[in-house]
């Protein structure tokens, strides 16, 4: 984990309360990756998430 990932968590809206999921979303954004999920709450973050 990089410090940029931790900082990016603070920029996320409070749509999901799980800190681990929020960190995964932040990491995907920072690294330019797509996060595949079956969790509809996570998918509400839009890019970089994709509901499968």
ZIGI-V126992 format. One record per pair of residues at least 24 apart in sequence whose ideal C-beta (glycine too) atoms are under 8 Angstrom apart, sorted by the first residue. I is the first residue (numbers start at 1). J is the second residue. Records with the same first field share a line. If there is no record, write none. Layout:
BEGIN
I: J + J
END
This chain:
BEGIN
1: 27
2: 30
4: 30
5: 30
12: 45
13: 45
15: 41 + 44 + 45
16: 41 + 42 + 44 + 45
25: 49
END
